[in-house]
Amino acid sequence: MSGYVFGTTDLVDEQRESMQRCLDPITFARLEDLGVGPGWRCLDVGGGGGSVADRLGRMVGETGSVLVTDTAPDGLCTRGNVEVRHHDIVTDELPEAEFDLVHARLVLLHLPERRRALDRMVRALKPGGWLLLGEFDCTWLRVLAAPSAQDGAAFSRFHRALCAVLEQAGADVEWGVHAYRAVQELGLVEIGSLAHAEPWPGGGDGARWLEINSRQLEERLLGTGPVTAGDLDGVRASLGDPAFVVSSYLTISTWGRRPVDGWQGRAGR
Ligand SMILES: C[S@@+](CC[C@H](N)C(=O)[O-])C[C@H]1O[C@@H](n2cnc3c(N)ncnc32)[C@H](O)[C@@H]1O
């Protein structure tokens, strides 16, 4: 199976909630920085639990509107100025030159066809419209403190296996870093990026998210080799213990603007 590995797994609602609690403050700050405001027409690709679409809906007000898409839109509901659409960013068309803002968080990282999807997202921007991506560099995550060296080593084996499972499905676990160049190659201007990392202590939202991932992907994780069922039990115990602390993933926001005039898209297209 390639693409998004968490789509049909258990605990998706809890996963979405912990993800949103970890990442919404970062994303919301970037939306403020870009000046999203009344009257904007926005697209949130792969909107998941809908927190970003809800926020955008409030920011753009009655004169603006938000389209939020997902291949699994069960966590989303149409209300007010927020419209939900079942949509696959890899295979389904988008309207061209329609949006003032196109946003995606932790979607393209998973998709082997991320460049095609990104190209489509950029073509959906109005001239002068903003693209905002929020993506991880998964290789950043480290054990910061552990009650024992064995706890730290078991977590590291688990995390290596998690990255291997994602990569087997076509993910780019360093996409957060690669996104800047991809945006540049599409001819956007005023490109910027900002990276964020913080400690994720056991028992907190970030640790809970990782623990959920360990359950959602248990079979695949055990299939990769180095991680054992005993490791996973230990890792889950560690992720509930405030004395066990990992760094968060490096969360990299990357943005760029479609030129107002003369934009041709990717060279040679
Ligand atoms: C890691 S979740 C992120 C959800 C949300 N963007 C957030 O950050 O809270 C990835 C989301 O992308 C959706 N997704 C996966 N493949 C997709 C595709 N080809 N087109 C659109 N959405 C997709 C999944 O269903 C899931 O909701």
The ligand as an SDF file (V2000), in Angstrom:
LIG
                    3D

 27 29  0  0  0  0  0  0  0  0999 V2000
   -1.7460   13.6250    8.9040 C   0  0  0  0  0  0  0  0  0  0  0  0
   -3.3730   13.9930    8.4480 S   0  0  0  0  0  0  0  0  0  0  0  0
   -3.3660   15.7750    8.5780 C   0  0  0  0  0  0  0  0  0  0  0  0
   -4.7510   16.3420    8.7470 C   0  0  0  0  0  0  0  0  0  0  0  0
   -4.7930   17.8670    8.8280 C   0  0  0  0  0  0  0  0  0  0  0  0
   -4.2100   18.4740    7.6440 N   0  0  0  0  0  0  0  0  0  0  0  0
   -4.1040   18.3590   10.0670 C   0  0  0  0  0  0  0  0  0  0  0  0
   -2.9270   18.7210    9.9870 O   0  0  0  0  0  0  0  0  0  0  0  0
   -4.7390   18.3700   11.1300 O   0  0  0  0  0  0  0  0  0  0  0  0
   -3.3840   13.7810    6.6660 C   0  0  0  0  0  0  0  0  0  0  0  0
   -4.7450   13.9810    6.0410 C   0  0  0  0  0  0  0  0  0  0  0  0
   -4.5850   13.9210    4.6290 O   0  0  0  0  0  0  0  0  0  0  0  0
   -5.6660   13.1770    4.0960 C   0  0  0  0  0  0  0  0  0  0  0  0
   -5.2230   12.6400    2.7890 N   0  0  0  0  0  0  0  0  0  0  0  0
   -4.4250   11.5770    2.5590 C   0  0  0  0  0  0  0  0  0  0  0  0
   -4.2420   11.4000    1.2510 N   0  0  0  0  0  0  0  0  0  0  0  0
   -4.9370   12.3870    0.6130 C   0  0  0  0  0  0  0  0  0  0  0  0
   -5.1430   12.7370   -0.7550 C   0  0  0  0  0  0  0  0  0  0  0  0
   -4.5960   12.0240   -1.7440 N   0  0  0  0  0  0  0  0  0  0  0  0
   -5.9240   13.8120   -1.0260 N   0  0  0  0  0  0  0  0  0  0  0  0
   -6.4980   14.5340   -0.0370 C   0  0  0  0  0  0  0  0  0  0  0  0
   -6.3360   14.2470    1.2750 N   0  0  0  0  0  0  0  0  0  0  0  0
   -5.5680   13.1820    1.6090 C   0  0  0  0  0  0  0  0  0  0  0  0
   -5.9290   12.1120    5.1370 C   0  0  0  0  0  0  0  0  0  0  0  0
   -7.2130   11.5310    5.0190 O   0  0  0  0  0  0  0  0  0  0  0  0
   -5.7470   12.9080    6.4080 C   0  0  0  0  0  0  0  0  0  0  0  0
   -6.9510   13.5200    6.8330 O   0  0  0  0  0  0  0  0  0  0  0  0
  1  2  1  0
  2  3  1  0
  2 10  1  0
  3  4  1  0
  4  5  1  0
  5  6  1  0
  5  7  1  0
  7  8  2  0
  7  9  1  0
 10 11  1  0
 11 12  1  0
 11 26  1  0
 12 13  1  0
 13 14  1  0
 13 24  1  0
 14 15  1  0
 14 23  1  0
 15 16  2  0
 16 17  1  0
 17 18  1  0
 17 23  2  0
 18 19  1  0
 18 20  2  0
 20 21  1  0
 21 22  2  0
 22 23  1  0
 24 25  1  0
 24 26  1  0
 26 27  1  0
M  CHG  2   2   1   9  -1
M  END
$$$$
